[in-house]
Amino acid sequence: MVASIDDKGYRDILGMYVAGEESSTFWKEILLNLKERGVEEVVLFVFDGLLGLEEAVKQVFPKTLTQLCVVHQIRNTLSYVRLSHKQ
């Protein structure tokens, strides 16, 4: 699913997409589809760290900032924390 928040703060679902597996190529096709349908600019793209996705975003929307989602940032950080300190 692709969701957006416009410059006035309104939320919208831009599309629902289904594929056999998630890949950066699949997401690049989605981004190209959104551009063809009139999306002119993406200010911030939040993603889960899928390899190659940041590059795909930059190819379609070059000015876009990217950020790893907070849940994935925490999970990645916790992999460096000792088990006894995770509590």
Long-range contacts (C-beta under 8 A, 24 or more apart in sequence): 2-30, 2-34, 4-39, 14-39, 22-50, 23-50, 23-52, 24-50, 24-51, 24-52, 24-53, 24-55, 24-56, 25-52, 25-56, 27-53, 27-56, 27-57, 28-56, 28-59, 28-60, 31-56, 31-57, 31-60, 31-61, 32-60, 35-60, 35-61, 48-72, 49-76
